[in-house]
Amino acid sequence: MIFSCNSNINKTQKPTFLIGEWKRLNDKPGSQTYEMWNTNLVGMGYTMKGKKRSFQEILSIITIKDTLYLEVKGVNEKPTLFKFTEQTDTSFVCENPKNEFPNRIKYILDNKQLKASVSAEDFRIDFIFEKTKNSF
């Protein structure tokens, strides 16, 4: 008897733990950062300083040839792709060694908090978010 296992498990399993509205807990005084991800895994990250939006980016989890990528728009002239290099049910790491900063992005769901870091070889910024709504 021959048994077949589903070879597509984890192949392009999208990180649905991102879905919802998230508010950053460890912002600088005077700033408030948010990330919102819809059920299609298209998101927006932005920072408010007072009543003005000081930063905004569009984030998407996309599949190219059976490989997951995080696509970031609105920061550079052209969209920047970060290839998924590690993934579990509650975390992922994606990388683009050609991007100046960041060249590594990590997300992890840890005890109901969404923790993210953007880093390059000698510099890292950590984000800690709490969920404010399940979806938008």
N, C-alpha and C positions, 0 to 999 in steps of 0.2 A: 504494500500500500504506500502511496506517495501522498504526503501532506504538503500543502502549499501555504506559505505565509504571505500576508499582504505586504508586498515590497514597497508600497507607497507610504507606509507609516513613517511619520517624521520627515518625509521627503520635501513636502511643501506645506507643512502644517503651520498655518498662520497663527501668530500670537494673539489670540482673542482676549487674553487677560488685559490688553491695553484699552479695550472698549470702555468708554465712559468719560466723564469730566473730572479732571485732576487739578488740584491747587497745590502749588509748591509751598512747603513748610519752611524751607531754609533759605529764603530770599534775603537779599540785602535790604536794609531799612529803606523805606520809600518806594520799593518795587514789589510787584506781585506778578508771578509767572503762572501760567495755566497751560495745560495740554488737554485737548479734547479729541477723542478718537471715536468715529462712528463704526457701525457694524460692518462696513466695507473696508475697515482699517485704513481709512483716510483721516488724517488728523491735522490739527493746527496747534502750533505752540506760539504763545505770545507773552510779552511782558508789558505790564502797565506801570508807568511812573506817574503818579497822581492820576489825572484823567486822560493822559496821553499814552498811546501805544508806542513804546520805544523799540520794540522788536517783534517780528512776526515771521513764521516759516510754515510752509505746508509740508506735511509728512504723509507718506504713503508706503504701505507694505505691498510690494508688487512681485510678480513672478516672471522671470525671464528664463526660458529654456529649463524649466523644472528647478530653478534656484530662486530662493527668496532674496529680496533686496529691500532696504530702507531707502526710499527716494526722498531727498530734501530739496524743496523749491523755495525760492524767495531770499536766499542768503547769498548765493553766488549768481553770476550771470546766467549760467545754465544749471539745470537740475544736477545734483550730486548723488551718485549711487553708492551705497554701502552694502557689500555682500555679506549675507549671513554666514558666519564661520562656526558658531556654536549655538545650540538651541536645546531647551528643555520645555516642559509644559508651562513653566513660570518664568522663563528667562531667555534672553538671546544676546549674542554679541554679533555686531556687524562691523566690517572694516573696509577702508579704502586707503591703502598706503600712499596713494598719489595726492590725496587731499592734505593741504597744509595743516589745518586744524578744523575739526578733530579728524583723526584718521581711525579712531576706534570709538564705537558707541555701544554701551551696554544698558540693557533694561532688565530689571528683576522685580517680580512681585514678591514682597517679603512682609508677611504678617499684615496684610491689607494695605500696605504702603507700596507705591510704585517708586522704585529707586532707579535712577538713571545716572550714567556718567558719560561724559564726553572727554576724550583724552588724546594726547599725542605723546611722544616719547617722554618728555620731561614736564608735562603739565596736565592737570586733570581738574574738571569741574564736576561736582556731585550735586544731584538734584534729588530731593525727597518730596514726593507728592502724596496727598491723601485724596481719596475719591469724594467728590461732592455730589455727583449724580452717576447713575449707571450707564446712560447713553444720552445722546443729543440728537 
